[in-house]
Amino acid sequence: MKKMRLTLMRGALLGLLLVGAQSCDRGRTGDGGDGGFSGTVVDSVTGSPIDSATIYLTDTGYVWGFTDSLGHFDGATWGGNIRLLAHKAGYELRWKDVLLGANSEDLLFELPPSTTR
């Protein structure tokens, strides 16, 4: 029983460290370099920016953040290939596979209005 508690405590600590590392990276501005990304989320019909759209980093299952009033987002994570997903209530979701540092700047998510209510 004692060994099981120790294992659970180690797992919880590791989880907190990973979440903390993720949170620290959120403050960096995406520069397209080592792990940076940025882009805009717009309505596919009107071209208007979508405020408060949710950006998910799907490989981790974390909500990365939200778009600003101009539909813009930026951030940073570990380098490599990632999948970003953009979503807002009333719209269909869209995702992009991104190679950080290569095609990670000026991402454009065009969300079509949802056809289901």
ChimeraX commands (.cxc) that place a marker at each C-alpha (Angstrom):
marker #1 position 0.00,0.00,0.00 radius 0.5
marker #1 position 2.84,2.38,0.87 radius 0.5
marker #1 position 4.57,1.63,-2.44 radius 0.5
marker #1 position 1.33,2.35,-4.32 radius 0.5
marker #1 position 0.95,5.75,-2.61 radius 0.5
marker #1 position 4.53,6.65,-3.48 radius 0.5
marker #1 position 3.93,5.72,-7.12 radius 0.5
marker #1 position 0.75,7.83,-7.23 radius 0.5
marker #1 position 2.54,10.77,-5.63 radius 0.5
marker #1 position 5.35,10.55,-8.18 radius 0.5
marker #1 position 2.81,10.48,-11.01 radius 0.5
marker #1 position 0.98,13.50,-9.62 radius 0.5
marker #1 position 4.24,15.43,-9.24 radius 0.5
marker #1 position 5.26,14.61,-12.81 radius 0.5
marker #1 position 1.86,15.79,-14.02 radius 0.5
marker #1 position 2.23,19.09,-12.16 radius 0.5
marker #1 position 5.70,19.62,-13.60 radius 0.5
marker #1 position 4.45,19.02,-17.14 radius 0.5
marker #1 position 1.52,21.39,-16.68 radius 0.5
marker #1 position 3.85,24.00,-15.20 radius 0.5
marker #1 position 6.23,23.69,-18.14 radius 0.5
marker #1 position 3.29,24.06,-20.52 radius 0.5
marker #1 position 2.10,27.18,-18.68 radius 0.5
marker #1 position 5.55,28.78,-18.79 radius 0.5
marker #1 position 5.74,28.36,-22.55 radius 0.5
marker #1 position 2.39,30.10,-23.05 radius 0.5
marker #1 position 3.94,33.48,-22.32 radius 0.5
marker #1 position 6.31,33.32,-25.28 radius 0.5
marker #1 position 5.29,35.03,-28.46 radius 0.5
marker #1 position 5.21,32.74,-31.46 radius 0.5
marker #1 position 8.10,33.65,-33.70 radius 0.5
marker #1 position 8.02,30.69,-36.07 radius 0.5
marker #1 position 11.35,29.61,-34.63 radius 0.5
marker #1 position 12.04,26.94,-32.08 radius 0.5
marker #1 position 8.50,25.95,-31.13 radius 0.5
marker #1 position 6.66,29.21,-31.92 radius 0.5
marker #1 position 3.37,29.43,-33.78 radius 0.5
marker #1 position 0.85,32.15,-34.61 radius 0.5
marker #1 position -2.22,32.71,-36.68 radius 0.5
marker #1 position -5.74,34.04,-37.08 radius 0.5
marker #1 position -9.20,32.49,-36.89 radius 0.5
marker #1 position -11.88,33.96,-39.16 radius 0.5
marker #1 position -15.44,33.26,-40.28 radius 0.5
marker #1 position -15.14,31.46,-43.64 radius 0.5
marker #1 position -18.20,33.24,-45.05 radius 0.5
marker #1 position -17.64,36.84,-43.94 radius 0.5
marker #1 position -13.88,36.85,-43.33 radius 0.5
marker #1 position -14.51,38.53,-39.97 radius 0.5
marker #1 position -12.15,37.66,-37.12 radius 0.5
marker #1 position -13.56,35.28,-34.50 radius 0.5
marker #1 position -13.01,36.51,-30.96 radius 0.5
marker #1 position -12.48,33.96,-28.15 radius 0.5
marker #1 position -12.10,30.92,-30.41 radius 0.5
marker #1 position -10.46,28.07,-28.53 radius 0.5
marker #1 position -7.07,26.84,-29.73 radius 0.5
marker #1 position -6.23,23.25,-28.73 radius 0.5
marker #1 position -2.87,21.56,-28.89 radius 0.5
marker #1 position -4.36,18.16,-29.72 radius 0.5
marker #1 position -1.23,16.07,-29.15 radius 0.5
marker #1 position -1.32,16.98,-25.46 radius 0.5
marker #1 position -5.06,17.34,-25.01 radius 0.5
marker #1 position -4.53,20.84,-23.58 radius 0.5
marker #1 position -6.45,23.96,-24.41 radius 0.5
marker #1 position -3.67,26.26,-25.55 radius 0.5
marker #1 position -5.59,29.49,-25.29 radius 0.5
marker #1 position -8.07,31.76,-27.00 radius 0.5
marker #1 position -8.03,34.24,-29.84 radius 0.5
marker #1 position -8.08,37.96,-29.13 radius 0.5
marker #1 position -10.64,40.45,-30.47 radius 0.5
marker #1 position -8.87,40.41,-33.85 radius 0.5
marker #1 position -9.02,36.60,-34.04 radius 0.5
marker #1 position -5.26,36.37,-33.46 radius 0.5
marker #1 position -3.38,33.82,-31.36 radius 0.5
marker #1 position 0.25,32.97,-30.77 radius 0.5
marker #1 position 2.20,30.71,-28.52 radius 0.5
marker #1 position 5.05,28.28,-28.20 radius 0.5
marker #1 position 5.58,24.65,-27.34 radius 0.5
marker #1 position 8.22,22.03,-27.83 radius 0.5
marker #1 position 9.51,21.77,-31.40 radius 0.5
marker #1 position 8.47,19.21,-33.97 radius 0.5
marker #1 position 5.15,18.29,-35.53 radius 0.5
marker #1 position 1.97,19.35,-33.77 radius 0.5
marker #1 position -1.73,19.48,-34.58 radius 0.5
marker #1 position -3.63,22.65,-33.71 radius 0.5
marker #1 position -7.40,22.72,-33.60 radius 0.5
marker #1 position -9.57,25.85,-33.64 radius 0.5
marker #1 position -13.16,25.88,-32.42 radius 0.5
marker #1 position -15.91,28.28,-31.41 radius 0.5
marker #1 position -19.54,27.57,-30.56 radius 0.5
marker #1 position -21.68,28.10,-33.65 radius 0.5
marker #1 position -18.85,27.07,-36.01 radius 0.5
marker #1 position -17.42,23.82,-37.30 radius 0.5
marker #1 position -13.97,22.99,-35.98 radius 0.5
marker #1 position -10.87,22.94,-38.16 radius 0.5
marker #1 position -7.37,21.65,-37.56 radius 0.5
marker #1 position -3.93,22.00,-39.10 radius 0.5
marker #1 position -0.86,19.82,-38.90 radius 0.5
marker #1 position 2.07,22.13,-38.26 radius 0.5
marker #1 position 5.82,21.63,-38.45 radius 0.5
marker #1 position 7.12,24.15,-35.92 radius 0.5
marker #1 position 9.69,26.48,-37.39 radius 0.5
marker #1 position 8.75,25.65,-40.99 radius 0.5
marker #1 position 5.09,26.54,-41.48 radius 0.5
marker #1 position 4.12,27.76,-38.05 radius 0.5
marker #1 position 3.60,31.48,-38.65 radius 0.5
marker #1 position 0.54,33.18,-40.09 radius 0.5
marker #1 position -1.68,30.11,-39.82 radius 0.5
marker #1 position -5.20,30.82,-41.06 radius 0.5
marker #1 position -8.17,28.91,-39.69 radius 0.5
marker #1 position -11.36,29.61,-41.67 radius 0.5
marker #1 position -14.28,28.27,-39.64 radius 0.5
marker #1 position -17.54,27.67,-41.48 radius 0.5
marker #1 position -20.75,28.39,-39.58 radius 0.5
marker #1 position -22.19,25.22,-38.08 radius 0.5
marker #1 position -25.02,23.59,-39.99 radius 0.5
marker #1 position -26.35,21.83,-36.87 radius 0.5
marker #1 position -28.12,23.60,-34.06 radius 0.5
marker link #1:1,2 radius 0.2
marker link #1:2,3 radius 0.2
marker link #1:3,4 radius 0.2
marker link #1:4,5 radius 0.2
marker link #1:5,6 radius 0.2
marker link #1:6,7 radius 0.2
marker link #1:7,8 radius 0.2
marker link #1:8,9 radius 0.2
marker link #1:9,10 radius 0.2
marker link #1:10,11 radius 0.2
marker link #1:11,12 radius 0.2
marker link #1:12,13 radius 0.2
marker link #1:13,14 radius 0.2
marker link #1:14,15 radius 0.2
marker link #1:15,16 radius 0.2
marker link #1:16,17 radius 0.2
marker link #1:17,18 radius 0.2
marker link #1:18,19 radius 0.2
marker link #1:19,20 radius 0.2
marker link #1:20,21 radius 0.2
marker link #1:21,22 radius 0.2
marker link #1:22,23 radius 0.2
marker link #1:23,24 radius 0.2
marker link #1:24,25 radius 0.2
marker link #1:25,26 radius 0.2
marker link #1:26,27 radius 0.2
marker link #1:27,28 radius 0.2
marker link #1:28,29 radius 0.2
marker link #1:29,30 radius 0.2
marker link #1:30,31 radius 0.2
marker link #1:31,32 radius 0.2
marker link #1:32,33 radius 0.2
marker link #1:33,34 radius 0.2
marker link #1:34,35 radius 0.2
marker link #1:35,36 radius 0.2
marker link #1:36,37 radius 0.2
marker link #1:37,38 radius 0.2
marker link #1:38,39 radius 0.2
marker link #1:39,40 radius 0.2
marker link #1:40,41 radius 0.2
marker link #1:41,42 radius 0.2
marker link #1:42,43 radius 0.2
marker link #1:43,44 radius 0.2
marker link #1:44,45 radius 0.2
marker link #1:45,46 radius 0.2
marker link #1:46,47 radius 0.2
marker link #1:47,48 radius 0.2
marker link #1:48,49 radius 0.2
marker link #1:49,50 radius 0.2
marker link #1:50,51 radius 0.2
marker link #1:51,52 radius 0.2
marker link #1:52,53 radius 0.2
marker link #1:53,54 radius 0.2
marker link #1:54,55 radius 0.2
marker link #1:55,56 radius 0.2
marker link #1:56,57 radius 0.2
marker link #1:57,58 radius 0.2
marker link #1:58,59 radius 0.2
marker link #1:59,60 radius 0.2
marker link #1:60,61 radius 0.2
marker link #1:61,62 radius 0.2
marker link #1:62,63 radius 0.2
marker link #1:63,64 radius 0.2
marker link #1:64,65 radius 0.2
marker link #1:65,66 radius 0.2
marker link #1:66,67 radius 0.2
marker link #1:67,68 radius 0.2
marker link #1:68,69 radius 0.2
marker link #1:69,70 radius 0.2
marker link #1:70,71 radius 0.2
marker link #1:71,72 radius 0.2
marker link #1:72,73 radius 0.2
marker link #1:73,74 radius 0.2
marker link #1:74,75 radius 0.2
marker link #1:75,76 radius 0.2
marker link #1:76,77 radius 0.2
marker link #1:77,78 radius 0.2
marker link #1:78,79 radius 0.2
marker link #1:79,80 radius 0.2
marker link #1:80,81 radius 0.2
marker link #1:81,82 radius 0.2
marker link #1:82,83 radius 0.2
marker link #1:83,84 radius 0.2
marker link #1:84,85 radius 0.2
marker link #1:85,86 radius 0.2
marker link #1:86,87 radius 0.2
marker link #1:87,88 radius 0.2
marker link #1:88,89 radius 0.2
marker link #1:89,90 radius 0.2
marker link #1:90,91 radius 0.2
marker link #1:91,92 radius 0.2
marker link #1:92,93 radius 0.2
marker link #1:93,94 radius 0.2
marker link #1:94,95 radius 0.2
marker link #1:95,96 radius 0.2
marker link #1:96,97 radius 0.2
marker link #1:97,98 radius 0.2
marker link #1:98,99 radius 0.2
marker link #1:99,100 radius 0.2
marker link #1:100,101 radius 0.2
marker link #1:101,102 radius 0.2
marker link #1:102,103 radius 0.2
marker link #1:103,104 radius 0.2
marker link #1:104,105 radius 0.2
marker link #1:105,106 radius 0.2
marker link #1:106,107 radius 0.2
marker link #1:107,108 radius 0.2
marker link #1:108,109 radius 0.2
marker link #1:109,110 radius 0.2
marker link #1:110,111 radius 0.2
marker link #1:111,112 radius 0.2
marker link #1:112,113 radius 0.2
marker link #1:113,114 radius 0.2
marker link #1:114,115 radius 0.2
marker link #1:115,116 radius 0.2
marker link #1:116,117 radius 0.2
view
